[in-house]
Amino acid sequence: MNSSEVMEGLDSRGNLLISEKNGAINEVLDRYFKGAYEWDINGILHFAFSDGISECLHEGKHQLAISSGIWYNSPGLFAVSTLYICSSAMEALAFAALQDGKLADLDQYCWMVFGLNCRLPHAIPEFCFGRKIKLLFGRELLDILRAVKICVALKGFTVRFHLRGERLECSFRGRSYVFSIEGFSLSRFKQATGFRDYSRMKRPFCADSFLDQLRFGR
């Protein structure tokens, strides 16, 4: 097989993805994300961001949006008290599929994804401020750093990180901090810096992400 080819049903990591035509997944899409996704004539599932760039799923391959915009869905933006901020729209879909039927008010929350090139805090919509935040991000370091940056941006701050070998150097509110990469988390950042907000990370069970948890049925 040519190295440039992608095996059908596999993502960039070689993992089997959920089937786009799975009836249960379509039910979850219709219940929680109506108006925030579309299937095109080629059977590609699109989650369009505010700048027109889409996150896609097609034949098992998941493509993130290299976007400067945001993607969100909500039954009433100014009525919701809680935001689910996710690393990707597929992560939001996976979490909703795993929790469907367990959380009665899941369809009353706002789901949101900031594009990988989104400028924070300038791009955060006004309705985000003052809400409780539940973060759906994976366990990898880059996901955790994105979650931290979003949390501080929602308070109007910025934070900078630099990797130095096994150390993570951080500049925040005029002070410098050093963390060990091993075990770095949002809670450790908050403890060290004294940062306070209403955010909370929700961790996938025995998986690096909720999408992996859904893939492998854990």
N, C-alpha and C positions, 0 to 999 in steps of 0.2 A: 504493500500500500504506500502510495506517495505521501511524504511527510506533510505536504500542504493540504491533504484531504482531511475532512472531518467525518468520522464514522457516524452514521445515522443513529440517533438516539443517545449520543454522548455529548457532554458539554466539553469545555476547554480543559477540564481536569480529568476527562475520561469517565465521568460519573453518569449513570442513567438518570435522566430527568423525568418528571411526571409527564404523562401524555396530555397534550393539549385537548384532546377530544374526550377526556375522561368526564363522564356526566356529572360526578360529584364536584369536580373543579368548576365546571360551568355554572353549577348552582351557587357556589361560593362567589364567583365573579358577579353573577346577577344580583345576589343579595347584598354584598358589601361594596361593590365597586362599579355599580351601574353608572354609566356616563363617563367613566374614567378609563375605559379600555375599548378596543375594537378589534374584530377579526377582519383581515383584508381578504381579497378574493383568492389569494394564494395560501390561505390558512395560517397566516402569521398573526400572532397575538401581539398587539401594540399597546403600550402605555405611553401616551404622548405627554411630554413635558411642556412647560409654558413657552419655551423657545422653539417648539416644533420638532425637537429631536425625540426619538422614541426608544424606550427599552423594549426589547422584543423577545419572543419565544417562538421558535419554529423548528419542527422536526427534532425536538429534544434539545436544541441548542439555545442557551440563554445569553443574550447580548445586553450588557449594561448600557445606559445612556451616558455618553460623554457630553453632558449637557451643562449649560450655565443657568438653567431654569429650575423650576420645581414641578413636581407632580403631586396632586392631592385629590382626595375625594371626601366629601362630607355631606351629611343630610342637612346641615345648617351651620355654616361656618362660625357665626357669632353666638350660636346657641350651645355648642359643645363645650364641655369643661375639660376634656382630656384629648390630647393629641397622641396618636401613635406615629412616631417618626422612625422611619425604616431605612435600612441601607439600600434597599431596592424595592421596586413594586412587586417583584416576585417573592421577596422576603415577606412583604405584607400579605400577599396571597397565600403563601405557605402557612404563616401563623394563623390566618383566618380559617384556613382549611383544617388545621390541627385543633383549633379551639371551637370550631363551629358546633353549636349546641351546648357548649359548656359555659359560655358567658352570654347571658341573656341580652345584655345591652351593647354587644360588640358592634352592632350596626348603627349605634348612635355616636360613635367616635369619628374623629377626623383622621384619615390616613394621609401621610405626607412623606415625600422623598425629596431630598435636595440633590440636584445633579452633581456629578463628580467635580465639575468646574464652577460650581455655584459660589459666588462671592459672598462670604459671611462677614459681618452681620447685615450688610446692606440689602441683601435679597430677601430677608425674612419678612413675610407679610404681617401687617398690623394685627390680624386676628390671632396670631400665634402667641403674643405676649400675655403673660398672666395666666396661662393654662398649666394644668398638670401634664407632664410629659412622660410617656412610656416609650422607651427606646428599644427597637428591634434591630440589633446589630450582631454580627458574628463575633467569634472569640479571637479572630486574628488581630494582630496589633494595629493594622491600618484601619480596621473597622472600629476599634476602641478609640483611636485618635480622632476619627471622624465624629464619633458620638460626643467626645469631650468638646471638640470645637463647636459643634452645634449647640450644646448646652450652654456654654459661656456666651455664644452669640445671641442666644435668646435673652440674655441679661445685658446685652449691649457691649460685651467685651470681646477681645480677640486673644488668642493664645498661640504661641509658636513653639514647635517641637524640633529638636535636632537629634539625630542618632549619632552617638559616639561609641562605637564598639558595642558593648553590652549595656551601655547606659543611655538613658533618654533624658536629654536636657530640655528644660521647659522655661519659657519666659511668660509670666502672667502678672498683670497689674503692677508692673514695675519691679518685680522680684524674680529671682532665678531659683529653679528647683532641679534636683537631679533624682531620677527614678531608675530602679533596675527594670530592664525590659521584662524579665521574668515576673509574671504575676501583676503587671501593670493593669490598672482598671480605673473606671470612672470613680469608684468609691475611694480608691487610694489617692487619686488626684484631689478629690474634695477634702479628704482628711488632711493632706499635706498643705493645701493652699487656703483652707477655710472657706472655700466656695460653697454657697448654699443656694439651692433651688428646689423645684418640685419634680425633678426628674428621677426616673428609676429604670434601670436596665432589666429587661426580661431575657433570661438565658434559655437557649434551646437545650433539650434533654439529650445528653450523650451524643452531641453533634456539634460541629463548628458553626452551623447556622440552622435556622428553622427550615430552610429549603432542603438542606441535607437531611434533616430529621424526617421531612415528608418523603424525600426520595427513598430512604432506606427503611421507612416504617418503624422508626424507633419510638 
